[in-house]
């Protein structure tokens, strides 16, 4: 609506100092808009790694990689951060900037009292629904939310429009996933259009483990130590290790996983068929 392209740039400057900046560019001229660019900084209350000794965890541009795509939702540009090659100390961050003023309006740290929890998603952006809720998938990291804590490593997380967490799902085998480097957040979330049946609002995501999760966006289920029976479906053995985001078209969900073929699975009332109706002859590495 405003003919604006939002871009994050990463620069190494004298010192050396590493700096992220958010630009708003006029797509007709390339000129900077809205007083941009603005330097990206953030801090949250917390006791996690890289805290400053005064009760704050501070965003360090040297330690973080802006890998995920940007999300424009509710007039806010959301920018997510992961690590450089899992080198600690780092956290997952989601920062929101007003699309017309470039002022920071939201800050979410995945593990403010722990470590890691990158938002990388193999380059995919966070997703948003019609109500303005934001959905993301995080990588290996500290988890304490089930016990009332604030850390959401290896989780599906639902945030409100202010980037405050309101719900989550954590796989039952999260400790094993973390120990074997099998991130949940190796790909991005797919939000299906409204589905028939008792779960109209469905999120689909996969993992490095190759498990496909169907999660009710209205009641994500939290954590169960025994199994994943609180979600609609948690299917294993249908695809390889997933480093991408599923795609939806005309009643089909498409997956392309590592060392696997491109597969099309049918949807039945918001759940996934277990046999692909079509697949490519080519296997992708």
WOSUL-V378881 format. One record per pair of residues at least 4 apart in sequence whose C-alpha atoms are under 7 Angstrom apart, sorted by the first residue. I is the first residue (numbers start at 1). J is the second residue. If there is no record, write none. Layout:
BEGIN
i->I j->J
i->I j->J
END
This chain:
BEGIN
i->3 j->26
i->3 j->27
i->4 j->24
i->4 j->25
i->4 j->26
i->4 j->27
i->5 j->24
i->5 j->25
i->5 j->26
i->5 j->27
i->6 j->23
i->6 j->24
i->6 j->25
i->7 j->22
i->7 j->23
i->7 j->24
i->8 j->20
i->8 j->21
i->8 j->22
i->8 j->23
i->9 j->20
i->9 j->21
i->9 j->22
i->10 j->19
i->10 j->20
i->10 j->21
i->11 j->18
i->11 j->19
i->11 j->20
i->12 j->16
i->12 j->17
i->12 j->18
i->12 j->19
i->13 j->17
i->13 j->18
i->18 j->61
i->18 j->62
i->19 j->61
i->20 j->39
i->20 j->40
i->20 j->61
i->21 j->37
i->21 j->38
i->21 j->39
i->21 j->40
i->22 j->37
i->22 j->38
i->22 j->39
i->22 j->40
i->23 j->32
i->23 j->36
i->23 j->37
i->23 j->38
i->24 j->32
i->24 j->33
i->24 j->34
i->24 j->36
i->24 j->37
i->25 j->30
i->25 j->31
i->25 j->32
i->25 j->33
i->26 j->30
i->26 j->31
i->26 j->32
i->26 j->33
i->32 j->36
i->34 j->100
i->34 j->101
i->34 j->102
i->36 j->102
i->38 j->102
i->41 j->59
i->42 j->58
i->42 j->59
i->43 j->56
i->43 j->57
i->43 j->58
i->43 j->59
i->44 j->56
i->44 j->57
i->44 j->58
i->45 j->55
i->45 j->56
i->45 j->57
i->46 j->55
i->46 j->56
i->46 j->57
i->46 j->112
i->46 j->113
i->47 j->51
i->47 j->55
i->47 j->56
i->47 j->57
i->47 j->112
i->47 j->113
i->48 j->57
i->48 j->111
i->48 j->112
i->48 j->113
i->48 j->114
i->48 j->115
i->49 j->89
i->49 j->114
i->49 j->115
i->50 j->57
i->50 j->58
i->50 j->89
i->51 j->55
i->51 j->56
i->51 j->57
i->51 j->58
i->52 j->56
i->52 j->57
i->52 j->58
i->57 j->112
i->60 j->64
i->63 j->83
i->63 j->84
i->63 j->90
i->64 j->81
i->64 j->82
i->64 j->83
i->64 j->84
i->64 j->90
i->65 j->81
i->65 j->82
i->65 j->83
i->65 j->84
i->66 j->80
i->66 j->81
i->66 j->82
i->67 j->81
i->67 j->82
i->67 j->120
i->67 j->123
i->68 j->80
i->68 j->81
i->68 j->119
i->68 j->120
i->68 j->121
i->68 j->122
i->68 j->123
i->68 j->124
i->68 j->125
i->69 j->123
i->69 j->124
i->69 j->125
i->70 j->77
i->70 j->78
i->70 j->79
i->70 j->125
i->71 j->77
i->71 j->78
i->71 j->79
i->71 j->125
i->71 j->126
i->72 j->76
i->72 j->77
i->72 j->78
i->73 j->77
i->73 j->128
i->73 j->132
i->74 j->132
i->75 j->98
i->75 j->99
i->76 j->96
i->76 j->97
i->76 j->98
i->76 j->99
i->77 j->96
i->77 j->97
i->77 j->98
i->77 j->99
i->78 j->94
i->78 j->95
i->78 j->96
i->78 j->97
i->79 j->94
i->79 j->95
i->79 j->96
i->80 j->93
i->80 j->94
i->80 j->95
i->80 j->119
i->81 j->92
i->81 j->93
i->81 j->94
i->81 j->118
i->81 j->119
i->81 j->120
i->82 j->91
i->82 j->92
i->82 j->118
i->82 j->119
i->82 j->120
i->83 j->87
i->83 j->90
i->83 j->118
i->89 j->115
i->90 j->115
i->90 j->116
i->91 j->109
i->91 j->110
i->91 j->111
i->91 j->115
i->91 j->116
i->91 j->117
i->91 j->118
i->92 j->109
i->92 j->110
i->92 j->111
i->92 j->116
i->92 j->117
i->92 j->118
i->92 j->119
i->93 j->108
i->93 j->109
i->93 j->110
i->93 j->119
i->94 j->107
i->94 j->108
i->94 j->109
i->95 j->106
i->95 j->107
i->95 j->108
i->96 j->104
i->96 j->105
i->96 j->106
i->96 j->107
i->97 j->102
i->97 j->103
i->97 j->104
i->97 j->105
i->97 j->106
i->98 j->102
i->98 j->103
i->98 j->104
i->98 j->105
i->106 j->162
i->106 j->163
i->107 j->163
i->108 j->163
i->108 j->164
i->110 j->117
i->110 j->151
i->110 j->152
i->110 j->153
i->111 j->115
i->111 j->116
i->111 j->117
i->111 j->142
i->111 j->150
i->111 j->151
i->111 j->152
i->111 j->153
i->112 j->150
i->112 j->151
i->113 j->150
i->113 j->151
i->114 j->142
i->114 j->151
i->115 j->141
i->115 j->142
i->116 j->140
i->116 j->141
i->116 j->142
i->117 j->138
i->117 j->139
i->117 j->140
i->117 j->141
i->117 j->142
i->117 j->152
i->117 j->153
i->117 j->154
i->118 j->138
i->118 j->139
i->119 j->137
i->119 j->138
i->119 j->139
i->119 j->185
i->120 j->185
i->120 j->186
i->121 j->137
i->121 j->185
i->121 j->186
i->121 j->187
i->121 j->188
i->122 j->186
i->122 j->187
i->122 j->243
i->122 j->244
i->124 j->187
i->124 j->188
i->124 j->245
i->125 j->188
i->126 j->134
i->126 j->135
i->126 j->136
i->126 j->188
i->127 j->134
i->127 j->135
i->127 j->136
i->127 j->189
i->128 j->132
i->128 j->133
i->128 j->134
i->128 j->135
i->129 j->133
i->129 j->134
i->132 j->160
i->132 j->161
i->133 j->158
i->133 j->159
i->133 j->160
i->133 j->161
i->134 j->158
i->134 j->159
i->134 j->160
i->134 j->161
i->135 j->157
i->135 j->158
i->135 j->159
i->136 j->156
i->136 j->157
i->136 j->158
i->136 j->188
i->136 j->189
i->137 j->155
i->137 j->156
i->137 j->157
i->137 j->184
i->137 j->185
i->137 j->188
i->137 j->189
i->138 j->153
i->138 j->154
i->138 j->155
i->138 j->156
i->138 j->184
i->138 j->185
i->139 j->153
i->139 j->154
i->139 j->183
i->139 j->184
i->139 j->185
i->139 j->186
i->140 j->153
i->140 j->154
i->140 j->178
i->140 j->181
i->140 j->183
i->141 j->153
i->141 j->154
i->142 j->151
i->142 j->152
i->142 j->153
i->143 j->151
i->143 j->152
i->143 j->153
i->144 j->148
i->144 j->149
i->144 j->150
i->144 j->151
i->144 j->152
i->145 j->149
i->145 j->150
i->145 j->151
i->145 j->152
i->146 j->222
i->146 j->223
i->154 j->170
i->154 j->174
i->154 j->183
i->154 j->184
i->154 j->185
i->155 j->168
i->155 j->169
i->155 j->170
i->155 j->184
i->156 j->168
i->156 j->169
i->156 j->170
i->157 j->165
i->157 j->167
i->157 j->168
i->157 j->169
i->158 j->165
i->158 j->166
i->158 j->167
i->158 j->168
i->159 j->163
i->159 j->164
i->159 j->165
i->159 j->166
i->160 j->164
i->160 j->165
i->160 j->166
i->167 j->220
i->168 j->220
i->168 j->221
i->168 j->222
i->169 j->220
i->169 j->221
i->169 j->222
i->169 j->223
i->170 j->174
i->170 j->222
i->170 j->223
i->171 j->223
i->171 j->228
i->172 j->223
i->172 j->224
i->172 j->225
i->172 j->226
i->172 j->227
i->172 j->228
i->173 j->177
i->174 j->178
i->175 j->179
i->176 j->180
i->177 j->181
i->177 j->182
i->177 j->183
i->178 j->182
i->178 j->183
i->182 j->207
i->182 j->208
i->182 j->209
i->183 j->207
i->183 j->208
i->184 j->206
i->184 j->207
i->184 j->208
i->185 j->207
i->186 j->207
i->186 j->208
i->186 j->242
i->186 j->243
i->187 j->206
i->187 j->207
i->187 j->242
i->187 j->243
i->187 j->244
i->187 j->245
i->188 j->205
i->188 j->244
i->188 j->245
i->189 j->203
i->189 j->204
i->189 j->205
i->189 j->245
i->190 j->203
i->190 j->204
i->190 j->205
i->190 j->245
i->190 j->246
i->190 j->247
i->191 j->202
i->191 j->203
i->191 j->204
i->192 j->201
i->192 j->202
i->192 j->203
i->194 j->200
i->194 j->201
i->195 j->199
i->195 j->200
i->195 j->201
i->195 j->269
i->195 j->270
i->196 j->200
i->196 j->269
i->196 j->270
i->197 j->269
i->197 j->270
i->199 j->216
i->199 j->270
i->201 j->216
i->201 j->217
i->201 j->218
i->202 j->214
i->202 j->215
i->202 j->216
i->202 j->217
i->202 j->270
i->203 j->214
i->203 j->215
i->203 j->216
i->203 j->217
i->204 j->213
i->204 j->214
i->204 j->215
i->205 j->212
i->205 j->213
i->205 j->214
i->206 j->210
i->206 j->211
i->206 j->212
i->206 j->213
i->206 j->242
i->207 j->211
i->207 j->241
i->207 j->242
i->208 j->241
i->208 j->242
i->208 j->243
i->209 j->241
i->210 j->236
i->210 j->237
i->210 j->239
i->210 j->240
i->210 j->241
i->210 j->242
i->211 j->234
i->211 j->235
i->211 j->236
i->211 j->237
i->212 j->234
i->212 j->235
i->212 j->236
i->213 j->233
i->213 j->234
i->213 j->235
i->214 j->231
i->214 j->232
i->214 j->233
i->214 j->234
i->215 j->220
i->215 j->231
i->215 j->232
i->216 j->220
i->216 j->231
i->216 j->232
i->220 j->231
i->221 j->230
i->221 j->231
i->224 j->228
i->228 j->234
i->239 j->257
i->239 j->260
i->240 j->257
i->240 j->258
i->240 j->259
i->240 j->260
i->241 j->257
i->241 j->258
i->242 j->257
i->242 j->258
i->243 j->257
i->246 j->253
i->246 j->254
i->246 j->255
i->247 j->253
i->247 j->254
i->247 j->255
i->248 j->252
i->248 j->253
i->248 j->254
i->249 j->253
i->251 j->266
i->251 j->267
i->252 j->264
i->252 j->265
i->252 j->266
i->252 j->267
i->253 j->264
i->253 j->265
i->253 j->266
i->254 j->263
i->254 j->264
i->254 j->265
i->255 j->262
i->255 j->263
i->255 j->264
i->256 j->260
i->256 j->261
i->256 j->262
i->256 j->263
i->258 j->284
i->258 j->285
i->259 j->283
i->259 j->284
i->259 j->285
i->260 j->283
i->260 j->284
i->261 j->279
i->261 j->280
i->261 j->281
i->261 j->282
i->261 j->283
i->261 j->284
i->262 j->279
i->262 j->280
i->263 j->276
i->263 j->278
i->263 j->279
i->263 j->280
i->264 j->276
i->264 j->277
i->264 j->278
i->264 j->279
i->265 j->272
i->265 j->273
i->265 j->275
i->265 j->276
i->265 j->277
i->266 j->272
i->266 j->273
i->266 j->277
i->267 j->271
i->267 j->272
i->267 j->273
i->268 j->272
i->268 j->273
END
